[in-house]
Amino acid sequence: MSLDELKEIIRNEIGVLLYFSGENCNVCHALRPKFKELFDKSFPLIRQIYIDAEKNPLIAAHFRVFSVPTILVFLDGREFIREGRAVSLYQFKDKLLRPYNIIQNS
């Protein structure tokens, strides 16, 4: 996926999760299935996109991702959440639940 395609997706979707990881990142590999499960169950309208930052350095640089894992959530085309490294799924869910429900019901 190109940077232009990614920008277009972010502009046109209700919500987008960008999960930046790396091939040699154990934390990335441990968190990814947990985030997938969380978003599949609690935020099904948010499109999930996984990006290997090492293989896509231009995309990572565009989004100012300098370490992995980095999780970005865009709502209505704007960056809403940015988290990295040690991420609490419960706190993440709490931050996103209210705005997600507002967007979902509008």
DSSP file (Angstrom, degrees, kcal/mol; ACC not computed):
  #  RESIDUE AA STRUCTURE BP1 BP2  ACC     N-H-->O    O-->H-N    N-H-->O    O-->H-N    TCO  KAPPA ALPHA  PHI   PSI    X-CA   Y-CA   Z-CA
    1    1 A M              0   0    0      0, 0.0     2,-0.1     0, 0.0     3,-0.0   0.000 360.0 360.0 360.0 134.8    0.0    0.0    0.0
    2    2 A S     >  -     0   0    0      1,-0.1     4,-2.2    57,-0.0     5,-0.1  -0.415 360.0-111.2 -86.8 165.8    1.4    3.4   -0.9
    3    3 A L  H  > S+     0   0    0      1,-0.2     4,-2.6     2,-0.2     5,-0.2   0.898 119.2  52.6 -61.9 -41.5    1.3    6.5    1.3
    4    4 A D  H  > S+     0   0    0      1,-0.2     4,-2.0     2,-0.2    -1,-0.2   0.899 109.1  49.1 -63.2 -40.6   -1.2    8.2   -1.1
    5    5 A E  H  > S+     0   0    0      2,-0.2     4,-2.2     1,-0.2    -1,-0.2   0.905 111.4  50.0 -63.8 -41.0   -3.5    5.1   -0.8
    6    6 A L  H  X S+     0   0    0     -4,-2.2     4,-2.4     2,-0.2    -2,-0.2   0.912 109.3  50.5 -64.5 -43.8   -3.2    5.2    3.0
    7    7 A K  H  X S+     0   0    0     -4,-2.6     4,-2.1     1,-0.2    -1,-0.2   0.897 109.9  51.4 -60.1 -40.5   -4.0    8.9    3.1
    8    8 A E  H  X S+     0   0    0     -4,-2.0     4,-1.9     2,-0.2    -2,-0.2   0.905 108.9  50.1 -64.3 -42.5   -7.1    8.3    1.0
    9    9 A I  H  X S+     0   0    0     -4,-2.2     4,-2.0     1,-0.2    -2,-0.2   0.933 110.2  50.2 -60.7 -46.5   -8.3    5.5    3.2
   10   10 A I  H  < S+     0   0    0     -4,-2.4    67,-0.4     1,-0.2    -1,-0.2   0.884 111.9  48.7 -60.9 -39.0   -7.9    7.7    6.3
   11   11 A R  H  < S+     0   0    0     -4,-2.1    -1,-0.2     1,-0.2    -2,-0.2   0.847 118.6  38.1 -67.5 -34.2   -9.9   10.5    4.6
   12   12 A N  H  < S+     0   0    0     -4,-1.9     2,-0.2    -5,-0.1    -2,-0.2   0.620  99.8  79.4-100.1 -14.3  -12.7    8.2    3.5
   13   13 A E  S  < S-     0   0    0     -4,-2.0    64,-0.3    -5,-0.2    63,-0.2  -0.626  75.4-128.9 -94.3 154.0  -13.2    5.8    6.4
   14   14 A I  S    S-     0   0    0     31,-0.3    62,-2.7     1,-0.3     2,-0.3   0.920  93.3  -2.9 -60.9 -45.1  -15.1    6.6    9.7
   15   15 A G  E     -aB  46  75A   0     30,-0.6    32,-2.5    60,-0.2     2,-0.4  -0.996  63.3-165.5-150.7 149.4  -12.1    5.3   11.6
   16   16 A V  E     -aB  47  74A   0     58,-2.3    58,-2.9    -2,-0.3     2,-0.5  -0.998   7.8-155.8-139.6 133.0   -8.7    3.8   10.9
   17   17 A L  E     -aB  48  73A   0     30,-3.4    32,-2.8    -2,-0.4     2,-0.6  -0.942   9.1-165.3-103.1 123.9   -6.3    2.0   13.2
   18   18 A L  E     -aB  49  72A   0     54,-3.1    54,-2.7    -2,-0.5     2,-0.7  -0.962   3.5-169.6-108.2 118.7   -2.6    2.1   12.0
   19   19 A Y  E     -aB  50  71A   0     30,-2.7    32,-2.7    -2,-0.6     2,-0.5  -0.915   5.3-162.3-111.7 105.6   -0.6   -0.5   13.9
   20   20 A F  E     +aB  51  70A   0     50,-3.0    50,-1.6    -2,-0.7     2,-0.2  -0.764  23.0 155.2 -90.9 127.5    3.1    0.1   13.2
   21   21 A S  E     -a   52   0A   0     30,-2.7    32,-2.8    -2,-0.5    33,-0.5  -0.777  31.2-130.2-138.3-177.5    5.3   -2.9   14.1
   22   22 A G    >   -     0   0    0     -2,-0.2     3,-1.5    30,-0.2     7,-0.1  -0.976  24.0-118.3-140.1 153.5    8.6   -4.5   13.2
   23   23 A E  T 3  S+     0   0    0     -2,-0.3    -1,-0.1     1,-0.3     6,-0.0   0.842 115.1  40.6 -59.7 -36.5    9.7   -7.9   12.2
   24   24 A N  T 3  S+     0   0    0     -3,-0.0     2,-0.8     4,-0.0    -1,-0.3   0.145  87.2 111.6-100.9  19.3   12.0   -8.3   15.3
   25   25 A C    <>  -     0   0    0     -3,-1.5     4,-1.8     1,-0.2    -3,-0.2  -0.822  41.9-175.3 -99.4 105.4    9.7   -6.6   17.8
   26   26 A N  H  > S+     0   0    0     -2,-0.8     4,-1.9     1,-0.2    -1,-0.2   0.876  86.4  54.0 -67.4 -37.2    8.5   -9.1   20.3
   27   27 A V  H  > S+     0   0    0      1,-0.2     4,-2.5     2,-0.2     5,-0.3   0.918 107.0  52.9 -61.8 -42.5    6.2   -6.6   22.0
   28   28 A C  H  > S+     0   0    0      1,-0.2     4,-2.2     2,-0.2    -1,-0.2   0.918 110.2  46.7 -57.1 -45.9    4.6   -5.8   18.6
   29   29 A H  H  < S+     0   0    0     -4,-1.8    -1,-0.2     1,-0.2    -2,-0.2   0.812 113.4  48.7 -70.8 -29.8    3.9   -9.5   18.0
   30   30 A A  H  X S+     0   0    0     -4,-1.9     4,-0.5    -5,-0.1    -1,-0.2   0.874 116.5  41.5 -75.6 -37.7    2.4  -10.0   21.5
   31   31 A L  H  X S+     0   0    0     -4,-2.5     4,-2.5    -5,-0.2     3,-0.5   0.829  97.8  75.2 -79.4 -32.6    0.2   -6.9   21.3
   32   32 A R  H  X S+     0   0    0     -4,-2.2     4,-2.5     1,-0.3     5,-0.2   0.890  96.6  45.0 -53.9 -50.1   -1.1   -7.2   17.8
   33   33 A P  H  > S+     0   0    0      0, 0.0     4,-2.3     0, 0.0    -1,-0.3   0.845 112.6  53.7 -64.7 -29.4   -3.6  -10.1   18.4
   34   34 A K  H  X S+     0   0    0     -4,-0.5     4,-2.3    -3,-0.5    -2,-0.2   0.907 110.8  45.3 -69.4 -40.6   -4.9   -8.4   21.5
   35   35 A F  H  X S+     0   0    0     -4,-2.5     4,-2.8     2,-0.2     5,-0.3   0.898 111.5  53.1 -67.5 -39.6   -5.5   -5.2   19.5
   36   36 A K  H  X S+     0   0    0     -4,-2.5     4,-2.7    -5,-0.3    -2,-0.2   0.938 111.4  45.7 -60.0 -46.3   -7.1   -7.2   16.7
   37   37 A E  H  X S+     0   0    0     -4,-2.3     4,-2.2     2,-0.2     5,-0.3   0.921 112.9  50.6 -62.8 -44.6   -9.5   -8.9   19.2
   38   38 A L  H  X>S+     0   0    0     -4,-2.3     4,-3.1     1,-0.2     5,-0.6   0.935 115.6  41.4 -58.6 -48.2  -10.3   -5.6   20.9
   39   39 A F  H  X5S+     0   0    0     -4,-2.8     4,-1.2     3,-0.2     7,-0.2   0.868 112.2  54.2 -72.3 -36.2  -11.1   -3.8   17.6
   40   40 A D  H  <5S+     0   0    0     -4,-2.7    -1,-0.2    -5,-0.3    -2,-0.2   0.905 121.1  31.6 -60.7 -40.7  -13.0   -6.8   16.2
   41   41 A K  H  <5S+     0   0    0     -4,-2.2    -2,-0.2    -5,-0.2    -3,-0.2   0.912 133.7  23.5 -84.6 -46.2  -15.3   -6.9   19.2
   42   42 A S  H  <5S+     0   0    0     -4,-3.1    -3,-0.2    -5,-0.3    -2,-0.1   0.723 131.2  29.3 -99.9 -24.0  -15.5   -3.3   20.4
   43   43 A F    ><< +     0   0    0     -4,-1.2     3,-1.7    -5,-0.6    -1,-0.2  -0.421  62.1 155.6-136.1  59.4  -14.8   -1.1   17.4
   44   44 A P  T 3  S+     0   0    0      0, 0.0    -1,-0.1     0, 0.0    -4,-0.1   0.697  71.4  61.3 -66.5 -18.1  -15.9   -3.1   14.3
   45   45 A L  T 3  S+     0   0    0     -3,-0.1     2,-0.6     2,-0.1   -30,-0.6   0.595  84.8  91.8 -82.9  -9.1  -16.4    0.1   12.1
   46   46 A I  E <  S-a   15   0A   0     -3,-1.7     2,-0.3    -7,-0.2   -30,-0.2  -0.764  78.4-131.8 -90.1 122.3  -12.7    1.0   12.5
   47   47 A R  E     -a   16   0A   0    -32,-2.5   -30,-3.4    -2,-0.6     2,-0.5  -0.540  18.0-141.6 -73.6 133.7  -10.6   -0.3    9.7
   48   48 A Q  E     +a   17   0A   0     -2,-0.3     2,-0.4   -32,-0.2   -30,-0.2  -0.861  21.0 179.1-103.0 125.2   -7.4   -2.1   10.9
   49   49 A I  E     -a   18   0A   0    -32,-2.8   -30,-2.7    -2,-0.5     2,-0.5  -0.992  12.1-157.4-128.2 127.0   -4.2   -1.6    9.0
   50   50 A Y  E     -a   19   0A   0     -2,-0.4     2,-0.4   -32,-0.2   -30,-0.2  -0.893  11.6-171.4-106.6 130.5   -0.9   -3.2   10.0
   51   51 A I  E     -a   20   0A   0    -32,-2.7   -30,-2.7    -2,-0.5     2,-0.9  -0.980  22.7-140.0-128.0 126.3    2.3   -1.7    8.8
   52   52 A D  E  >  -a   21   0A   0     -2,-0.4     4,-1.4   -32,-0.2     3,-0.5  -0.767  16.4-159.7 -81.6 108.4    5.9   -3.0    9.1
   53   53 A A  T  4 S+     0   0    0    -32,-2.8     7,-0.2    -2,-0.9    -1,-0.2   0.795  87.9  56.1 -63.6 -29.6    7.8    0.2    9.8
   54   54 A E  T  4 S+     0   0    0    -33,-0.5    -1,-0.2     1,-0.2   -32,-0.1   0.860 112.9  40.1 -70.7 -35.5   11.1   -1.3    8.7
   55   55 A K  T  4 S+     0   0    0     -3,-0.5    -2,-0.2     1,-0.2    -1,-0.2   0.626 123.0  41.8 -87.5 -14.6    9.7   -2.3    5.3
   56   56 A N     X  +     0   0    0     -4,-1.4     4,-2.3     1,-0.1     3,-0.3  -0.483  64.3 155.3-129.3  61.5    7.8    1.0    4.9
   57   57 A P  H  > S+     0   0    0      0, 0.0     4,-2.5     0, 0.0     5,-0.2   0.804  73.0  55.7 -64.3 -29.7   10.1    3.7    6.2
   58   58 A L  H  > S+     0   0    0      2,-0.2     4,-2.2     1,-0.2     5,-0.1   0.903 110.4  45.0 -69.0 -39.6    8.5    6.5    4.2
   59   59 A I  H  > S+     0   0    0     -3,-0.3     4,-1.8     2,-0.2    -1,-0.2   0.927 113.9  49.5 -67.9 -44.3    5.1    5.8    5.6
   60   60 A A  H  <>S+     0   0    0     -4,-2.3     5,-3.0    -7,-0.2    -2,-0.2   0.921 112.4  47.9 -60.4 -44.0    6.5    5.5    9.1
   61   61 A A  H ><5S+     0   0    0     -4,-2.5     3,-1.6     3,-0.2    -1,-0.2   0.895 107.1  56.1 -64.4 -40.4    8.3    8.8    8.7
   62   62 A H  H 3<5S+     0   0    0     -4,-2.2    -1,-0.2     1,-0.3    -2,-0.2   0.895 112.6  41.7 -58.8 -39.8    5.2   10.6    7.3
   63   63 A F  T 3<5S-     0   0    0     -4,-1.8    -1,-0.3    -5,-0.1    -2,-0.2   0.260 116.1-115.9 -92.4  12.1    3.3    9.6   10.5
   64   64 A R  T < 5 +     0   0    0     -3,-1.6     2,-0.7     1,-0.2    -3,-0.2   0.902  57.2 160.2  55.4  47.0    6.3   10.4   12.7
   65   65 A V      < +     0   0    0     -5,-3.0    -1,-0.2     1,-0.1    -2,-0.1  -0.895   8.5 158.1-101.6 113.7    6.7    6.9   13.9
   66   66 A F        +     0   0    0     -2,-0.7     2,-0.3     1,-0.2    -1,-0.1   0.461  62.8  31.7-116.5  -6.5   10.2    6.4   15.3
   67   67 A S  S    S-     0   0    0    -47,-0.0    -1,-0.2   -45,-0.0   -47,-0.1  -0.975  85.9 -88.7-146.3 159.5    9.7    3.3   17.5
   68   68 A V  S    S+     0   0    0     -2,-0.3   -47,-0.2     1,-0.1   -41,-0.1  -0.939  93.7  37.8-126.0 149.1    7.5    0.3   17.4
   69   69 A P  S    S+     0   0    0      0, 0.0    16,-2.2     0, 0.0     2,-0.4   0.523  71.5 162.5 -77.0 147.6    4.9   -0.6   18.3
   70   70 A T  E     -BC  20  84A   0    -50,-1.6   -50,-3.0    14,-0.2     2,-0.5  -0.999  19.0-161.5-128.5 131.2    3.1    2.6   17.6
   71   71 A I  E     -BC  19  83A   0     12,-3.2    12,-2.4    -2,-0.4     2,-0.4  -0.957   8.2-176.7-117.8 123.6   -0.6    2.6   17.4
   72   72 A L  E     -BC  18  82A   0    -54,-2.7   -54,-3.1    -2,-0.5     2,-0.5  -0.956   6.7-164.9-119.0 138.0   -2.5    5.5   15.7
   73   73 A V  E     -BC  17  81A   0      8,-2.3     7,-3.5    -2,-0.4     8,-1.6  -0.991   3.9-164.7-123.1 128.5   -6.3    5.9   15.6
   74   74 A F  E     -BC  16  79A   0    -58,-2.9   -58,-2.3    -2,-0.5     2,-0.4  -0.932   2.7-170.7-110.3 132.4   -7.9    8.3   13.1
   75   75 A L  E >  S-BC  15  78A   0      3,-2.4     3,-1.9    -2,-0.5   -60,-0.2  -0.993  76.3  -8.9-122.2 130.3  -11.5    9.3   13.5
   76   76 A D  T 3  S-     0   0    0    -62,-2.7    -1,-0.1    -2,-0.4   -62,-0.1   0.856 132.0 -54.3  50.1  39.1  -13.1   11.3   10.7
   77   77 A G  T 3  S+     0   0    0    -67,-0.4     2,-0.4   -64,-0.3    -1,-0.3   0.432 116.7 105.4  83.0  -0.3   -9.8   11.8    9.1
   78   78 A R  E <  S-C   75   0A   0     -3,-1.9    -3,-2.4   -68,-0.1     2,-0.3  -0.895  77.8-106.9-117.4 144.2   -8.0   13.2   12.1
   79   79 A E  E     +C   74   0A   0     -2,-0.4    -5,-0.3    -5,-0.2     3,-0.1  -0.507  43.0 165.5 -66.0 126.5   -5.5   11.6   14.4
   80   80 A F  E     +     0   0A   0     -7,-3.5     2,-0.4     1,-0.4    -6,-0.2   0.744  59.8  25.5-112.5 -39.6   -7.2   11.0   17.7
   81   81 A I  E     -C   73   0A   0     -8,-1.6    -8,-2.3     2,-0.0     2,-0.4  -0.990  53.2-179.6-133.3 138.9   -5.0    8.6   19.6
   82   82 A R  E     +C   72   0A   0     -2,-0.4     2,-0.3   -10,-0.2   -10,-0.2  -0.966  15.7 163.9-135.9 119.1   -1.2    8.0   19.5
   83   83 A E  E     -C   71   0A   0    -12,-2.4   -12,-3.2    -2,-0.4     2,-0.3  -0.959   8.9-177.6-133.6 151.8    0.3    5.3   21.8
   84   84 A G  E     -C   70   0A   0     -2,-0.3     2,-0.3   -14,-0.2   -14,-0.2  -0.979  48.2  -9.2-148.0 161.9    3.6    3.5   21.8
   85   85 A R  S    S+     0   0    0    -16,-2.2     2,-1.0    -2,-0.3    -2,-0.0  -0.348 120.6  32.7  57.8-112.3    5.6    0.9   23.6
   86   86 A A  S    S+     0   0    0     -2,-0.3     2,-0.5     2,-0.0    -2,-0.2  -0.648  78.9 178.0 -81.5 104.7    3.8   -0.1   26.8
   87   87 A V        -     0   0    0     -2,-1.0     2,-0.7    -4,-0.1     3,-0.1  -0.917  25.1-143.2-113.8 130.2    0.1    0.3   26.0
   88   88 A S     >  -     0   0    0     -2,-0.5     4,-2.5     1,-0.2     5,-0.2  -0.830   6.2-156.9 -89.7 118.3   -2.7   -0.5   28.3
   89   89 A L  H  > S+     0   0    0     -2,-0.7     4,-2.7     1,-0.2     5,-0.2   0.877  93.0  53.3 -61.4 -37.0   -5.6   -2.1   26.3
   90   90 A Y  H  > S+     0   0    0      2,-0.2     4,-2.2     1,-0.2    -1,-0.2   0.926 111.8  43.3 -66.9 -44.4   -8.1   -1.1   29.0
   91   91 A Q  H  > S+     0   0    0      2,-0.2     4,-2.3     1,-0.2    -1,-0.2   0.896 113.7  52.6 -66.7 -39.0   -7.0    2.6   29.0
   92   92 A F  H  X S+     0   0    0     -4,-2.5     4,-1.6     1,-0.2    -2,-0.2   0.934 110.2  47.8 -60.2 -47.0   -6.9    2.6   25.2
   93   93 A K  H  X S+     0   0    0     -4,-2.7     4,-2.1     1,-0.2    -2,-0.2   0.907 110.4  52.1 -61.6 -43.1  -10.4    1.2   25.0
   94   94 A D  H  X S+     0   0    0     -4,-2.2     4,-0.7     1,-0.2    -1,-0.2   0.888 108.5  51.0 -61.5 -40.4  -11.7    3.8   27.5
   95   95 A K  H  < S+     0   0    0     -4,-2.3    -1,-0.2     1,-0.2    -2,-0.2   0.850 118.6  37.4 -64.0 -34.3  -10.2    6.7   25.5
   96   96 A L  H  X S+     0   0    0     -4,-1.6     4,-2.2    -5,-0.2     5,-0.2   0.711  97.1  78.8 -93.8 -22.5  -11.8    5.5   22.3
   97   97 A L  H  X S+     0   0    0     -4,-2.1     4,-2.4     1,-0.2     5,-0.2   0.910  94.1  44.5 -60.6 -50.5  -15.2    4.2   23.5
   98   98 A R  H  X S+     0   0    0     -4,-0.7     4,-2.1     2,-0.2    -1,-0.2   0.954 117.0  42.9 -64.7 -52.1  -17.1    7.5   23.9
   99   99 A P  H  > S+     0   0    0      0, 0.0     4,-2.4     0, 0.0     5,-0.2   0.877 113.9  53.6 -63.1 -33.9  -16.0    9.2   20.6
  100  100 A Y  H  X S+     0   0    0     -4,-2.2     4,-3.0     1,-0.2    -2,-0.2   0.939 108.6  48.7 -62.9 -45.7  -16.5    5.9   18.7
  101  101 A N  H  X S+     0   0    0     -4,-2.4     4,-1.9    -5,-0.2    -1,-0.2   0.874 110.8  51.3 -63.0 -37.1  -20.1    5.7   20.0
  102  102 A I  H  < S+     0   0    0     -4,-2.1     4,-0.4     2,-0.2    -1,-0.2   0.938 114.2  42.8 -64.1 -46.6  -20.7    9.3   19.0
  103  103 A I  H >< S+     0   0    0     -4,-2.4     3,-0.9     1,-0.2    -2,-0.2   0.899 112.9  53.2 -66.1 -40.4  -19.4    8.7   15.5
  104  104 A Q  H 3< S+     0   0    0     -4,-3.0    -1,-0.2     1,-0.2    -2,-0.2   0.861 112.2  44.7 -63.4 -36.3  -21.2    5.3   15.2
  105  105 A N  T 3<        0   0    0     -4,-1.9    -1,-0.2     1,-0.2    -2,-0.2   0.435 360.0 360.0 -91.1   0.7  -24.6    6.9   16.2
  106  106 A S    <         0   0    0     -3,-0.9    -1,-0.2    -4,-0.4    -2,-0.2   0.474 360.0 360.0 -97.8 360.0  -24.3    9.9   13.9
